[in-house]
């Protein structure tokens, strides 16, 4: 690679090769400036994840072709996958920024609890969603401030906050769940949790969220600053970026994502459990890294994270559908994670 | 000579009982490359910190374009158009050239969305201005793929984008090979040609001698020598002078080096 990247400062312009007249005015050029090559190079991490997903699905399908032609299989994945997507994507921002957030399951539980309280009290579910979003924002701000302004390790501090918030939920509710029977007739349910052309409508909202976040990551000041802060905080500071503020913002973003995820999961089940969100901690984290976002910060991929989430959520369904017993699920989870990490290590160079 | 960008008069800086700088006079004119040479502990880094406003001098005056400035600070330094480029830590190496140039000053439009096309255009213009052309790299290339000298170029282009009038290069060639050093010199000459000034700080007297229009030798917190390029015949003269001030009359064979003293102003 290094040889191909040899700088060419001495060569007089437009004399080396190609149509001279056309290139003489262009000082920046690339020997193989083909759009497809550029696309592959720019998206190698997410394309790698996509390849892993396709290979995995191919193996499952070969094992049991008939099951994979039934729509029910995909329908069930498309119902639960969106919940994961709403937290996987913000976590890509967090990891890119050089931090980690393990408190999102409790934030999911807490925000959806607020949603459940508002809905059960007879208010419109839209008001409940607004209240849940506000709760998620505040909790994200709280967790982020604790980590950033308290100068704590995000790994440990967010783990602590996860236990603390979950503990609060448990203490107050004493393990009791809340059934939301009146939810099914509401317009909010029709918009956020019904079916469209037989497809669970959540997936459309999740795709919109992924697309918006990918633009935020690649085409917005916020994403640009998140990457720079994760890459070189000293330099970012010298260039006038409020590094601490950017760090708090990624935690707020995760809080908002967790609130949406929690609310969606309650709407799917018509019930809020005090454990809501707990099961998402490890699959969501795995999705981020399977997706090709490295642990060291500075770079990442939203699209990859989303494909990672699809991969992880198909493992369980796929293993069972392929005719293996449920005992194989964890083994395949681990296998996919390890193989993906090895693949990404080979696929991405780390620049220092 | 053109306009005087900045002038330090009798700058002193003490940390408790210890004087890091004991009355330094230094000025940089427009379109001039000033080479600042000094051994470790001579006070170079304290001087840079004072120029960039991070450290406040204990006493002395700072004049920007001939006018004394009160309340010197990092913000005042930036307003005066002074940008410091530190050797390694300046760039985010996993990001593109574009992202590094616009770090903290992204070109944005509606609601903070990036003007991607305009950024590429502006980045290309800046890189062209400092003489960075390449058949291998584009503004979208990752900085980590660039060589050490080219990275300095990106940092210099960024300083120019920030409207810098005076760019302080802190040891820009210390860790670089000969070809890479030549690239940095190429960038520095382009910047000078565009009417900006550079304060080039270095250990390597040969490097500084090759690029600077004027030399300032710092020794134990004081200016030991200020000389124009025309007043010094070769880098060896400077080296002899440096050895003389390091070991005054101490080393045999250096007693005749007083000639350099006479040239000092």
Interface residues (C-beta under 8 A of the other chain):
Chain A: X1 X4 X5 X6 X7 X8 X9 X11 X13 X16 X27 X28 X29 X30 X31 X33 X38 X42 X215 X219 X220 X221 X222 X224 X225 X227 X228 X231 X232 X234 X235 X236 X238 X239 X240 X241 X298 X299 X349 X350 X351 X352
Chain B: X86 X89 X90 X91 X92 X93 X94 X95 X99 X102 X103 X104 X105 X106 X108 X112 X113 X114 X116 X124 X127 X128 X132 X133 X134 X135 X136 X137 X138 X139 X140 X142 X143 X144 X145 X146 X147 X150 X158 X183 X186
